[in-house]
């Protein structure tokens, strides 16, 4: 099952891009994402990094929805 995918070409060195991508979560700017598990990671013949990750998140309900429930 594929829920979401994205692709972007960064004009920066390989080491900089991969390090930034792997350190993106968890971070204090987005406390809703509290864990990341790497399910699979590989580099293809063209040098592209493919990484399947599972993000653990807790988003909660918007306050307007909470007002209808309570």
N, CA, C and O atoms as CSV, one atom per row, in Angstrom:
chain,resi,resn,atom,element,x,y,z
A,1,UNK,N,N,0.845,-1.162,0.000
A,1,UNK,CA,C,0.000,0.000,0.000
A,1,UNK,C,C,0.898,1.234,0.000
A,1,UNK,O,O,1.793,1.349,0.837
A,2,UNK,N,N,0.668,2.140,-0.915
A,2,UNK,CA,C,1.389,3.409,-0.948
A,2,UNK,C,C,0.396,4.516,-0.664
A,2,UNK,O,O,-0.557,4.720,-1.416
A,3,UNK,N,N,0.623,5.229,0.425
A,3,UNK,CA,C,-0.286,6.297,0.814
A,3,UNK,C,C,0.195,7.641,0.294
A,3,UNK,O,O,-0.608,8.468,-0.136
A,4,UNK,N,N,1.525,7.864,0.333
A,4,UNK,CA,C,2.052,9.160,-0.035
A,4,UNK,C,C,3.458,9.000,-0.594
A,4,UNK,O,O,4.233,8.182,-0.098
A,5,UNK,N,N,3.785,9.756,-1.597
A,5,UNK,CA,C,5.119,9.741,-2.169
A,5,UNK,C,C,5.443,11.132,-2.692
A,5,UNK,O,O,4.547,11.891,-3.062
A,6,UNK,N,N,6.732,11.461,-2.721
A,6,UNK,CA,C,7.147,12.742,-3.286
A,6,UNK,C,C,8.543,12.603,-3.871
A,6,UNK,O,O,9.297,11.697,-3.514
A,7,UNK,N,N,8.870,13.506,-4.767
A,7,UNK,CA,C,10.183,13.505,-5.394
A,7,UNK,C,C,10.621,14.938,-5.611
A,7,UNK,O,O,9.833,15.782,-6.037
A,8,UNK,N,N,11.890,15.209,-5.314
A,8,UNK,CA,C,12.449,16.536,-5.525
A,8,UNK,C,C,13.943,16.389,-5.779
A,8,UNK,O,O,14.597,15.550,-5.158
A,9,UNK,N,N,14.488,17.191,-6.682
A,9,UNK,CA,C,15.920,17.181,-6.966
A,9,UNK,C,C,16.555,18.381,-6.274
A,9,UNK,O,O,16.218,19.528,-6.565
A,10,UNK,N,N,17.484,18.105,-5.350
A,10,UNK,CA,C,18.177,19.148,-4.612
A,10,UNK,C,C,19.517,19.440,-5.277
A,10,UNK,O,O,20.240,18.513,-5.642
A,11,UNK,N,N,19.853,20.706,-5.436
A,11,UNK,CA,C,21.128,21.105,-6.024
A,11,UNK,C,C,22.170,21.335,-4.929
A,11,UNK,O,O,22.735,22.422,-4.808
A,12,UNK,N,N,22.410,20.291,-4.138
A,12,UNK,CA,C,23.373,20.321,-3.047
A,12,UNK,C,C,24.138,19.003,-3.055
A,12,UNK,O,O,23.697,18.041,-3.685
A,13,UNK,N,N,25.277,18.941,-2.367
A,13,UNK,CA,C,26.036,17.686,-2.309
A,13,UNK,C,C,25.209,16.544,-1.705
A,13,UNK,O,O,24.365,16.771,-0.837
A,14,UNK,N,N,25.457,15.336,-2.167
A,14,UNK,CA,C,24.759,14.131,-1.719
A,14,UNK,C,C,24.775,14.008,-0.201
A,14,UNK,O,O,23.745,13.722,0.409
A,15,UNK,N,N,25.927,14.219,0.410
A,15,UNK,CA,C,26.063,14.052,1.859
A,15,UNK,C,C,25.170,15.028,2.624
A,15,UNK,O,O,24.571,14.660,3.635
A,16,UNK,N,N,25.080,16.261,2.148
A,16,UNK,CA,C,24.246,17.273,2.809
A,16,UNK,C,C,22.773,16.911,2.721
A,16,UNK,O,O,22.051,16.999,3.714
A,17,UNK,N,N,22.324,16.508,1.549
A,17,UNK,CA,C,20.907,16.189,1.346
A,17,UNK,C,C,20.497,14.964,2.154
A,17,UNK,O,O,19.460,14.987,2.817
A,18,UNK,N,N,21.290,13.896,2.112
A,18,UNK,CA,C,20.907,12.686,2.835
A,18,UNK,C,C,20.948,12.895,4.345
A,18,UNK,O,O,20.088,12.384,5.064
A,19,UNK,N,N,21.926,13.631,4.828
A,19,UNK,CA,C,22.001,13.893,6.271
A,19,UNK,C,C,20.786,14.704,6.726
A,19,UNK,O,O,20.194,14.397,7.761
A,20,UNK,N,N,20.411,15.728,5.971
A,20,UNK,CA,C,19.252,16.547,6.320
A,20,UNK,C,C,17.967,15.731,6.290
A,20,UNK,O,O,17.123,15.875,7.174
A,21,UNK,N,N,17.810,14.881,5.290
A,21,UNK,CA,C,16.586,14.072,5.174
A,21,UNK,C,C,16.447,13.096,6.329
A,21,UNK,O,O,15.344,12.885,6.833
A,22,UNK,N,N,17.550,12.499,6.752
A,22,UNK,CA,C,17.492,11.507,7.822
A,22,UNK,C,C,17.323,12.149,9.202
A,22,UNK,O,O,16.901,11.480,10.145
A,23,UNK,N,N,17.645,13.430,9.326
A,23,UNK,CA,C,17.520,14.119,10.614
A,23,UNK,C,C,16.266,14.998,10.699
A,23,UNK,O,O,16.101,15.752,11.658
A,24,UNK,N,N,15.392,14.902,9.708
A,24,UNK,CA,C,14.218,15.770,9.662
A,24,UNK,C,C,13.270,15.541,10.836
A,24,UNK,O,O,12.778,16.504,11.425
A,25,UNK,N,N,13.014,14.313,11.177
A,25,UNK,CA,C,12.098,13.989,12.280
A,25,UNK,C,C,12.803,13.083,13.262
A,25,UNK,O,O,13.705,12.349,12.857
A,26,UNK,N,N,12.447,13.096,14.505
A,26,UNK,CA,C,11.622,14.104,15.175
A,26,UNK,C,C,12.399,15.406,15.345
A,26,UNK,O,O,13.629,15.409,15.403
A,27,UNK,N,N,11.666,16.501,15.423
A,27,UNK,CA,C,12.298,17.802,15.644
A,27,UNK,C,C,11.366,18.688,16.460
A,27,UNK,O,O,10.152,18.485,16.453
A,28,UNK,N,N,11.926,19.669,17.164
A,28,UNK,CA,C,11.106,20.511,18.049
A,28,UNK,C,C,10.119,21.414,17.319
A,28,UNK,O,O,9.184,21.920,17.939
A,29,UNK,N,N,10.303,21.629,16.020
A,29,UNK,CA,C,9.380,22.477,15.277
A,29,UNK,C,C,8.088,21.744,14.908
A,29,UNK,O,O,7.096,22.380,14.553
A,30,UNK,N,N,8.096,20.419,14.991
A,30,UNK,CA,C,6.903,19.624,14.703
A,30,UNK,C,C,6.813,18.507,15.740
A,30,UNK,O,O,7.177,17.367,15.453
A,31,UNK,N,N,6.330,18.825,16.942
A,31,UNK,CA,C,6.286,17.825,18.013
A,31,UNK,C,C,5.256,16.718,17.781
A,31,UNK,O,O,5.242,15.736,18.523
A,32,UNK,N,N,4.404,16.852,16.781
A,32,UNK,CA,C,3.412,15.817,16.502
A,32,UNK,C,C,4.063,14.532,16.002
A,32,UNK,O,O,3.538,13.444,16.236
A,33,UNK,N,N,5.204,14.644,15.315
A,33,UNK,CA,C,5.930,13.467,14.842
A,33,UNK,C,C,6.941,13.111,15.917
A,33,UNK,O,O,7.886,13.862,16.160
A,34,UNK,N,N,6.745,11.960,16.563
A,34,UNK,CA,C,7.618,11.610,17.681
A,34,UNK,C,C,8.501,10.397,17.416
A,34,UNK,O,O,9.265,9.995,18.294
A,35,UNK,N,N,8.417,9.811,16.243
A,35,UNK,CA,C,9.286,8.687,15.943
A,35,UNK,C,C,9.306,8.360,14.459
A,35,UNK,O,O,8.333,8.590,13.742
A,36,UNK,N,N,10.440,7.816,14.012
A,36,UNK,CA,C,10.595,7.414,12.618
A,36,UNK,C,C,11.296,6.060,12.591
A,36,UNK,O,O,12.357,5.890,13.192
A,37,UNK,N,N,10.705,5.111,11.899
A,37,UNK,CA,C,11.319,3.798,11.709
A,37,UNK,C,C,11.632,3.623,10.233
A,37,UNK,O,O,10.776,3.864,9.382
A,38,UNK,N,N,12.845,3.209,9.926
A,38,UNK,CA,C,13.244,2.954,8.544
A,38,UNK,C,C,12.870,1.515,8.211
A,38,UNK,O,O,13.370,0.576,8.832
A,39,UNK,N,N,11.993,1.347,7.234
A,39,UNK,CA,C,11.557,0.024,6.827
A,39,UNK,C,C,12.468,-0.570,5.762
A,39,UNK,O,O,12.727,-1.773,5.749
A,40,UNK,N,N,12.955,0.296,4.863
A,40,UNK,CA,C,13.826,-0.162,3.778
A,40,UNK,C,C,14.569,1.042,3.226
A,40,UNK,O,O,14.008,2.134,3.138
A,41,UNK,N,N,15.829,0.848,2.852
A,41,UNK,CA,C,16.612,1.936,2.263
A,41,UNK,C,C,17.568,1.343,1.241
A,41,UNK,O,O,18.235,0.344,1.512
A,42,UNK,N,N,17.636,1.962,0.062
A,42,UNK,CA,C,18.534,1.465,-0.973
A,42,UNK,C,C,18.924,2.604,-1.909
A,42,UNK,O,O,18.250,3.632,-1.980
A,43,UNK,N,N,20.023,2.399,-2.620
A,43,UNK,CA,C,20.479,3.334,-3.643
A,43,UNK,C,C,20.407,2.599,-4.971
A,43,UNK,O,O,20.971,1.514,-5.114
A,44,UNK,N,N,19.708,3.190,-5.952
A,44,UNK,CA,C,19.560,2.512,-7.236
A,44,UNK,C,C,20.781,2.753,-8.127
A,44,UNK,O,O,21.723,3.437,-7.728
A,45,UNK,N,N,20.755,2.192,-9.316
A,45,UNK,CA,C,21.896,2.263,-10.236
A,45,UNK,C,C,22.175,3.682,-10.722
A,45,UNK,O,O,23.272,3.959,-11.206
A,46,UNK,N,N,21.207,4.580,-10.601
A,46,UNK,CA,C,21.400,5.981,-11.000
A,46,UNK,C,C,21.833,6.852,-9.829
A,46,UNK,O,O,21.950,8.068,-9.979
A,47,UNK,N,N,22.076,6.247,-8.658
A,47,UNK,CA,C,22.543,6.986,-7.494
A,47,UNK,C,C,21.451,7.640,-6.682
A,47,UNK,O,O,21.734,8.494,-5.843
A,48,UNK,N,N,20.202,7.255,-6.915
A,48,UNK,CA,C,19.085,7.838,-6.172
A,48,UNK,C,C,18.839,7.038,-4.904
A,48,UNK,O,O,18.850,5.808,-4.915
A,49,UNK,N,N,18.617,7.757,-3.811
A,49,UNK,CA,C,18.320,7.132,-2.529
A,49,UNK,C,C,16.822,6.891,-2.424
A,49,UNK,O,O,16.024,7.807,-2.627
A,50,UNK,N,N,16.441,5.664,-2.108
A,50,UNK,CA,C,15.042,5.307,-1.875
A,50,UNK,C,C,14.929,4.873,-0.428
A,50,UNK,O,O,15.653,3.980,0.013
A,51,UNK,N,N,14.032,5.492,0.309
A,51,UNK,CA,C,13.875,5.196,1.721
A,51,UNK,C,C,12.395,5.088,2.045
A,51,UNK,O,O,11.629,6.019,1.798
A,52,UNK,N,N,11.996,3.955,2.597
A,52,UNK,CA,C,10.626,3.760,3.062
A,52,UNK,C,C,10.653,3.870,4.577
A,52,UNK,O,O,11.280,3.067,5.268
A,53,UNK,N,N,9.952,4.890,5.078
A,53,UNK,CA,C,9.956,5.141,6.515
A,53,UNK,C,C,8.532,5.177,7.044
A,53,UNK,O,O,7.598,5.564,6.341
A,54,UNK,N,N,8.388,4.772,8.279
A,54,UNK,CA,C,7.106,4.807,8.973
A,54,UNK,C,C,7.203,5.880,10.045
A,54,UNK,O,O,8.016,5.771,10.963
A,55,UNK,N,N,6.381,6.912,9.934
A,55,UNK,CA,C,6.392,7.995,10.908
A,55,UNK,C,C,5.320,7.749,11.957
A,55,UNK,O,O,4.169,7.461,11.627
A,56,UNK,N,N,5.705,7.863,13.218
A,56,UNK,CA,C,4.755,7.768,14.330
A,56,UNK,C,C,4.361,9.189,14.702
A,56,UNK,O,O,5.215,10.014,15.027
A,57,UNK,N,N,3.062,9.470,14.653
A,57,UNK,CA,C,2.597,10.832,14.890
A,57,UNK,C,C,1.310,10.830,15.699
A,57,UNK,O,O,0.543,9.867,15.693
A,58,UNK,N,N,1.105,11.929,16.386
A,58,UNK,CA,C,-0.144,12.139,17.113
A,58,UNK,C,C,-0.604,13.554,16.811
A,58,UNK,O,O,-0.076,14.520,17.362
A,59,UNK,N,N,-1.586,13.672,15.936
A,59,UNK,CA,C,-2.015,14.986,15.477
A,59,UNK,C,C,-3.136,15.575,16.320
A,59,UNK,O,O,-3.258,16.796,16.411
A,60,UNK,N,N,-3.953,14.736,16.934
A,60,UNK,CA,C,-5.063,15.259,17.713
A,60,UNK,C,C,-6.178,15.787,16.829
A,60,UNK,O,O,-6.084,15.756,15.602
A,61,UNK,N,N,-7.216,16.265,17.458
A,61,UNK,CA,C,-8.366,16.814,16.743
A,61,UNK,C,C,-8.344,18.333,16.796
A,61,UNK,O,O,-7.903,18.908,17.791
A,62,UNK,N,N,-8.811,18.991,15.747
A,62,UNK,CA,C,-8.928,20.448,15.793
A,62,UNK,C,C,-9.904,20.872,16.889
A,62,UNK,O,O,-10.832,20.133,17.218
A,63,UNK,N,N,-9.697,22.053,17.448
A,63,UNK,CA,C,-10.525,22.515,18.572
A,63,UNK,C,C,-12.001,22.593,18.203
A,63,UNK,O,O,-12.849,22.357,19.064
A,64,UNK,N,N,-12.337,22.910,16.971
A,64,UNK,CA,C,-13.748,22.989,16.586
A,64,UNK,C,C,-14.408,21.606,16.635
A,64,UNK,O,O,-15.575,21.487,17.010
A,65,UNK,N,N,-13.671,20.576,16.262
A,65,UNK,CA,C,-14.206,19.215,16.328
A,65,UNK,C,C,-14.377,18.803,17.791
A,65,UNK,O,O,-15.373,18.174,18.146
A,66,UNK,N,N,-13.415,19.153,18.630
A,66,UNK,CA,C,-13.497,18.826,20.059
A,66,UNK,C,C,-14.720,19.487,20.688
A,66,UNK,O,O,-15.339,18.905,21.579
A,67,UNK,N,N,-15.081,20.691,20.241
A,67,UNK,CA,C,-16.240,21.388,20.819
A,67,UNK,C,C,-17.548,20.655,20.500
A,67,UNK,O,O,-18.489,20.729,21.290
A,68,UNK,N,N,-17.633,19.956,19.376
A,68,UNK,CA,C,-18.836,19.201,19.037
A,68,UNK,C,C,-18.930,17.903,19.829
A,68,UNK,O,O,-20.026,17.429,20.128
A,69,UNK,N,N,-17.782,17.334,20.165
A,69,UNK,CA,C,-17.749,16.044,20.871
A,69,UNK,C,C,-18.021,16.239,22.360
A,69,UNK,O,O,-18.729,15.435,22.967
A,70,UNK,N,N,-17.475,17.283,22.947
A,70,UNK,CA,C,-17.571,17.492,24.394
A,70,UNK,C,C,-18.917,17.984,24.835
A,70,UNK,O,O,-19.135,18.201,26.027
